[in-house]
Amino acid sequence: MRIRYRALAGWIAVYFFLTLLPMGLALAFDRPSARSFSIELGVMLGLLGLGVLAMQLVISGRHPWFARGVGQDNLLQFHRQMGIFAWLLVLAHPLTLLIAEPDFLHYLHPGDELLRALTLSAVLVATTLLIVTSLWRVTLKLQHEWWRALHGLLSLFVVSAGLGHALMVSHYTAGWPVRIALTIAIAAALLLLIDSRLLRPWRLKGRPWLVTEAEAIDGDATRLVLEADKHAGIRFAPGQYAWVTLGDSPFSLQQHPFSIHSDAHNAAHLEFTAKHAGDFTQSLSEVKTGTRAWVEGPYGVFTMNPASHRDAVIVAGGVGITPIISMLRSCAAEKSDKQFLLLYANKDRDSVLFRDELQSLTEQLNLKVVHVLENAPEDWNGEEGMIDGDLLDKYLDKVSDTTDYYVCGPPPLMDAVETVLRDRRVPIDQINSERFNLV
């Protein structure tokens, strides 16, 4: 994606300030007498772990005001890495203390103080469970909907129990000023989790949508069409995505992200296309007309301005074509005169989405479409294999220096294309990308 580095630097500063806040609050008020370095290090690791865990609730909440311009895919990657870091901090906190002073083992002894011992043990177990179920969800065959519910409950418990543990230990948190300040800081993060999981669906209740079309289409996919039900819809930029819930209530575990590929000029009409990749998407074509739907969004900064006159090179793979279709449709509606080059990779000819529409768009726009098939049939006269450096060099040699690049698809494709663009010294502010791994 095109990163706004000034905004990114500002958000990094905010993130570190809030992460260090529990530690800072503990040190800002009446500090107890210093102990050995190892003991103080162990304590600070615990307070830092609490700060990182609390910020995990903020990062994952899909709050439009948080880290605006950074991109949800980048935030999710950061969330995953910081989750592992938080887990290591949670483990390092007691281990460092026990190595420094074995007598701290009584904190885990239920006979000394049952609630404190249970809380500390539960935090260790719950944090480990959070990491294991997140990193190996597919291996464990844990359905996304149930994982999402488990993830939310475990996160709520871990941060709440971590706060409780810090208050019960009552060393750096013995005074009321630090207790109140620390509770307010952590409670704010907990409220943001509650807002994203409960209050946000409640706000969606007044903005229902209706399914007007759900049909299986070529490419082993389903096209889903929604119309706003007695409201103005949502304004979105070409290339953005939304989270969709089907059913009578927005309070559902069944929520999935889909790129909006309809024309951005019609806020009350949304179109999505999903490949048949799981139980939910396999049954999507069976959804009945008139079914209620709930749309949360739009999200994403992988967008194109149809009014811009800058030429565009687009590289897409598989279902990564969906946000591109929205861009091209919106540019066609604006009668854009810029040049487009689309390199579109698929496994085989039957996997190609929007084949006819792409052909039609070549007649409406100054658009050249190059299909690349991994498994090409004998009568194929297009490009074969994978999109790699040689193929990109073949088509990018005559591209102007002011061209913008848009890349969307599976991680191997993204990695290959971004590497080539960096090798070609394409300025980073001309590269827009989005990875399809939000869940």
C-alpha positions in Angstrom: 0.0 0.0 0.0 1.0 3.6 -0.3 2.1 4.6 3.2 1.8 8.1 4.5 5.0 8.2 6.3 4.5 11.4 8.3 1.2 10.0 9.6 2.9 6.7 10.3 5.6 8.3 12.3 3.0 10.1 14.4 1.0 6.9 15.0 4.2 5.0 16.0 4.9 7.7 18.6 1.4 7.5 19.9 1.6 3.7 20.0 4.8 3.7 22.0 3.5 6.4 24.4 0.4 4.4 25.2 2.2 1.1 25.4 4.7 2.6 27.9 1.9 4.3 29.9 1.4 1.6 32.6 5.1 1.6 33.3 5.2 5.4 33.3 2.3 5.6 35.7 3.9 3.2 38.0 7.1 5.3 38.1 5.4 8.7 38.1 3.9 8.5 41.5 5.4 7.6 44.9 8.0 5.0 44.0 8.9 2.3 46.6 12.5 1.6 47.5 14.5 0.1 44.6 15.4 -3.6 44.7 17.9 -5.5 42.7 18.2 -4.8 39.0 16.8 -8.2 38.0 13.7 -7.8 40.2 13.0 -4.4 38.9 13.5 -5.6 35.3 11.0 -8.4 35.9 8.5 -6.0 37.2 8.9 -3.6 34.3 8.6 -6.5 31.9 5.2 -7.2 33.4 4.0 -3.6 33.2 5.2 -3.4 29.6 3.4 -6.6 28.8 0.2 -5.1 30.2 0.7 -2.0 28.0 1.3 -4.1 24.9 -1.7 -6.3 25.6 -4.0 -3.3 26.1 -2.9 -1.8 22.9 -3.7 -5.0 21.1 -7.3 -4.3 21.8 -7.0 -0.9 20.1 -5.1 -2.2 17.1 -7.5 -5.0 16.2 -10.7 -2.9 16.7 -11.0 -1.6 13.1 -11.4 1.9 14.5 -11.3 4.3 11.5 -9.6 7.0 13.5 -6.7 4.8 14.6 -3.6 4.8 12.4 -5.5 6.4 9.5 -3.6 5.9 6.3 -1.5 3.0 7.4 -3.9 0.2 6.1 -5.7 -2.6 7.9 -3.5 -5.3 6.4 -0.4 -3.7 7.8 -2.1 -3.1 11.1 -3.1 -6.8 11.2 0.5 -7.9 10.5 1.7 -5.6 13.3 -1.0 -6.9 15.6 0.2 -10.5 15.1 3.9 -9.7 15.7 3.1 -7.6 18.8 0.9 -10.4 20.1 3.8 -12.8 20.1 5.9 -10.1 21.7 3.3 -9.6 24.4 3.3 -13.3 25.1 7.0 -13.4 25.5 6.8 -10.5 27.9 4.1 -12.3 29.9 6.4 -15.3 30.2 9.5 -13.3 30.8 7.9 -11.4 33.7 7.6 -14.3 36.2 10.7 -16.2 34.9 12.9 -13.1 35.5 11.5 -12.6 39.0 11.9 -16.3 39.9 15.5 -16.3 38.6 16.3 -13.2 40.6 14.4 -14.3 43.7 13.0 -17.9 44.0 10.8 -16.8 46.9 8.5 -15.1 44.4 7.2 -18.6 43.7 4.7 -18.1 46.5 2.8 -15.8 44.2 1.7 -18.9 42.3 0.9 -20.8 45.5 -2.9 -20.9 46.1 -2.4 -21.4 49.8 -0.9 -17.9 50.2 -3.5 -15.8 48.3 -5.8 -17.9 46.2 -7.2 -15.1 43.9 -3.8 -13.7 43.1 -2.3 -17.1 42.3 -5.3 -18.1 40.2 -5.2 -14.8 38.3 -1.5 -15.0 37.5 -1.8 -18.7 36.4 -4.9 -17.9 34.3 -3.2 -15.0 32.5 -0.2 -17.2 31.5 -2.5 -19.9 30.2 -5.0 -17.6 28.5 -2.2 -15.6 26.7 -0.6 -18.8 25.5 -4.0 -20.0 24.3 -4.5 -16.7 22.4 -1.2 -17.1 20.6 -1.6 -20.8 19.8 -5.2 -20.5 18.4 -4.3 -17.4 16.4 -1.1 -18.8 14.8 -2.4 -22.3 14.2 -6.1 -21.7 13.7 -6.2 -23.5 10.4 -4.1 -26.4 11.6 -6.3 -26.8 14.7 -9.4 -26.7 12.3 -10.9 -23.9 14.4 -13.7 -22.2 12.4 -13.1 -18.5 12.0 -16.4 -17.5 13.7 -15.7 -19.5 16.9 -12.0 -18.4 16.9 -13.2 -14.7 16.7 -15.5 -15.2 19.7 -12.8 -17.0 21.6 -10.2 -14.4 20.7 -12.4 -11.6 22.0 -13.2 -13.3 25.2 -9.6 -14.3 25.9 -8.4 -10.8 25.1 -11.0 -9.3 27.5 -10.0 -11.7 30.2 -6.2 -11.4 29.8 -6.2 -7.6 29.9 -8.7 -7.4 32.8 -6.8 -10.0 34.8 -3.5 -8.4 34.0 -4.8 -5.2 35.5 -6.2 -7.0 38.5 -2.8 -8.7 39.0 -1.0 -5.4 38.9 -3.3 -3.9 41.5 -3.3 -7.0 43.8 0.5 -7.1 43.9 0.4 -3.6 45.2 4.0 -2.7 45.1 4.3 0.0 42.5 0.5 0.3 42.6 0.0 0.8 46.3 -1.1 4.4 46.1 -4.6 5.5 45.0 -3.4 8.0 42.4 -1.5 5.3 40.4 -4.4 2.8 40.9 -7.0 5.2 39.6 -4.8 6.3 36.6 -3.8 2.8 35.7 -7.4 1.6 35.9 -8.6 4.4 33.7 -5.9 3.8 31.1 -6.6 0.0 30.8 -10.4 0.5 31.1 -10.3 2.7 28.0 -8.7 -0.1 26.0 -11.3 -2.5 27.3 -14.1 -0.2 26.4 -12.8 0.0 22.8 -13.0 -3.8 22.6 -16.6 -3.7 23.9 -17.4 -0.9 21.4 -16.1 -2.9 18.5 -17.8 -6.2 19.5 -21.1 -4.9 21.0 -21.8 -1.2 20.4 -20.8 -1.1 16.8 -23.2 -3.9 15.8 -25.9 -2.1 17.8 -25.3 1.1 15.7 -25.6 -1.0 12.5 -29.2 -2.1 13.4 -30.5 1.2 12.0 -28.8 0.6 8.6 -29.9 -2.7 7.2 -29.3 -3.9 3.7 -31.2 -6.4 1.5 -29.7 -9.1 -0.7 -31.0 -8.6 -4.2 -28.9 -11.1 -6.0 -26.7 -14.1 -5.0 -25.5 -16.2 -7.9 -22.7 -18.6 -8.7 -20.6 -17.2 -11.5 -17.6 -18.3 -13.7 -14.4 -18.6 -11.8 -15.8 -20.8 -9.0 -17.2 -17.8 -7.2 -20.4 -16.2 -6.0 -21.6 -12.6 -6.8 -23.5 -11.0 -4.0 -25.5 -7.8 -4.6 -26.9 -5.6 -1.7 -29.2 -2.6 -1.8 -29.6 -0.2 1.1 -32.9 -0.6 2.9 -34.3 2.9 3.5 -31.1 4.7 4.1 -28.4 6.4 1.9 -25.9 3.5 2.0 -22.2 4.0 2.5 -19.8 6.2 0.6 -16.7 4.4 -0.4 -13.6 4.9 -2.6 -12.8 2.6 -5.4 -10.8 -0.3 -4.0 -12.1 -0.3 -0.4 -13.7 -3.3 1.4 -16.3 -3.9 4.0 -17.3 -6.5 6.6 -20.6 -8.2 5.8 -22.9 -10.1 8.1 -25.9 -12.0 6.7 -29.0 -12.7 8.8 -31.7 -10.9 10.8 -29.3 -9.4 13.4 -25.8 -7.7 13.1 -24.9 -9.5 16.4 -23.4 -12.5 14.7 -20.2 -14.4 14.7 -20.6 -14.8 10.9 -18.8 -11.6 9.6 -16.5 -11.7 6.6 -14.4 -9.0 4.7 -15.1 -8.6 1.0 -13.8 -6.0 -1.5 -16.5 -3.8 -2.9 -16.3 -4.0 -6.7 -19.3 -1.9 -7.6 -19.1 1.6 -9.1 -18.2 4.0 -6.2 -20.7 6.6 -7.6 -23.7 4.6 -6.2 -23.5 4.5 -2.4 -26.8 2.5 -2.0 -25.7 -0.4 -4.3 -22.9 -2.7 -3.3 -21.5 -5.7 -5.2 -19.1 -8.3 -3.8 -17.6 -11.4 -5.3 -16.1 -14.3 -3.2 -14.2 -17.3 -4.3 -15.6 -20.7 -3.0 -12.8 -21.2 -0.5 -14.7 -22.3 2.7 -18.0 -23.4 4.2 -19.4 -19.8 4.2 -18.4 -18.9 0.6 -19.4 -22.3 -0.7 -23.0 -21.7 0.5 -23.1 -18.0 -0.5 -24.9 -18.6 -3.7 -27.8 -20.3 -1.8 -28.6 -17.0 0.1 -32.2 -16.1 -0.7 -33.2 -12.8 -2.2 -34.6 -10.5 0.5 -32.2 -11.8 3.2 -31.1 -9.0 5.5 -27.5 -8.0 5.6 -25.3 -5.7 7.6 -22.3 -3.8 6.3 -19.5 -2.4 8.4 -17.2 -0.1 6.6 -15.8 1.0 4.3 -12.2 0.2 5.2 -8.9 0.3 3.4 -6.5 2.8 1.8 -5.9 0.7 -1.3 -7.8 3.1 -3.5 -7.6 4.9 -6.8 -8.7 8.4 -7.6 -10.7 8.2 -10.9 -10.1 11.9 -11.5 -6.3 11.5 -11.5 -4.5 11.6 -14.9 -1.6 9.4 -13.8 -1.2 6.2 -15.7 -1.6 3.0 -13.8 0.0 -0.5 -13.9 -2.1 -3.0 -12.1 -1.0 -6.5 -11.0 -3.7 -8.8 -9.6 -4.0 -12.4 -8.7 -7.1 -14.5 -8.3 -9.8 -12.8 -6.2 -7.4 -9.8 -5.9 -9.1 -8.5 -9.0 -12.2 -7.5 -7.1 -11.0 -4.1 -5.8 -9.4 -3.5 -9.2 -12.8 -3.9 -10.9 -14.2 -1.2 -8.7 -11.4 1.1 -9.7 -11.8 0.4 -13.4 -15.6 0.8 -13.3 -15.3 4.1 -11.5 -12.7 5.3 -14.0 -15.0 4.3 -16.8 -17.8 6.2 -15.3 -15.5 9.3 -15.1 -14.4 8.7 -18.7 -10.8 8.6 -17.6 -8.3 9.1 -20.4 -5.2 7.7 -18.6 -3.5 4.5 -19.7 -4.0 1.2 -17.8 -2.0 -2.0 -18.0 -3.5 -4.9 -16.1 -1.5 -8.1 -15.5 -4.0 -10.7 -14.2 -2.7 -14.0 -12.9 -4.8 -17.2 -12.3 -4.3 -20.9 -11.9 -6.3 -21.8 -15.1 -8.8 -20.3 -17.6 -11.8 -21.4 -15.5 -10.5 -19.5 -12.5 -10.6 -16.1 -14.3 -13.1 -13.7 -12.7 -14.8 -10.9 -14.7 -13.4 -12.2 -18.0 -16.2 -10.7 -20.2 -16.3 -7.4 -18.2 -12.6 -6.9 -18.5 -12.9 -7.3 -22.3 -15.8 -4.7 -22.2 -13.7 -2.3 -20.1 -10.9 -2.4 -22.7 -13.4 -0.7 -25.1 -14.4 1.9 -22.5 -10.9 2.7 -21.2 -7.4 3.0 -22.6 -6.8 -0.4 -20.9 -4.6 -3.4 -21.9 -5.4 -6.7 -20.2 -2.7 -9.4 -20.0 -4.0 -12.7 -18.7 -1.3 -15.0 -17.1 -2.3 -18.7 -16.5 -0.2 -21.1 -14.4 -1.8 -24.1 -16.1 -2.6 -22.9 -19.7 -4.5 -25.0 -22.2 -3.0 -26.1 -25.5 -4.9 -23.4 -27.4 -3.9 -20.6 -25.1 -2.1 -17.7 -26.8 -1.5 -15.5 -23.8 1.1 -15.5 -21.1 1.9 -18.7 -19.2 3.5 -19.5 -15.8 3.8 -17.0 -13.0 4.2 -13.3 -12.8 7.9 -12.9 -12.2 10.7 -10.5 -13.0 11.1 -11.6 -16.6 7.4 -11.1 -17.3 7.3 -7.7 -15.6 10.4 -6.5 -17.4 8.7 -7.5 -20.7 5.7 -5.2 -20.0 7.2 -2.4 -17.9 10.2 -1.3 -20.0 8.1 1.4 -21.7 6.2 2.5 -18.6 6.7 6.2 -17.7 8.4 7.3 -14.5 5.2 8.9 -13.2 3.1 5.7 -13.4 1.3 4.5 -10.3 1.4 0.8 -9.4 -1.4 -1.2 -7.8 -0.7 -4.7 -6.6 -3.3 -7.1 -5.0 -3.4 -10.8 -4.6 -1.9 -13.8 -2.6 1.3 -13.2 -0.7 3.7 -15.0 -3.2 2.5 -12.8 -6.0 2.8 -9.7 -3.8 6.3 -10.6 -2.7 7.5 -11.2 -6.2 6.0 -8.0 -7.7 7.1 -5.7 -4.8 10.7 -7.1 -5.0 10.8 -6.3 -8.8 9.4 -2.8 -8.3 12.0 -2.1 -5.6 14.8 -3.5 -7.9 13.5 -1.1 -10.6 13.7 1.7 -8.0 10.1 2.7 -8.3 9.5 5.4 -5.7 7.6 3.9 -2.7 4.9 6.6 -2.9 4.0 5.3 -6.3 3.3 1.7 -5.1 -0.1 0.8 -3.7 -0.7 -2.7 -2.4 -3.0 -4.7 -0.3 -2.7 -8.3 0.9 -5.8 -10.6 1.1 -5.1 -12.1 4.6 -7.3 -10.1 6.9 -8.6 -13.1 8.8 
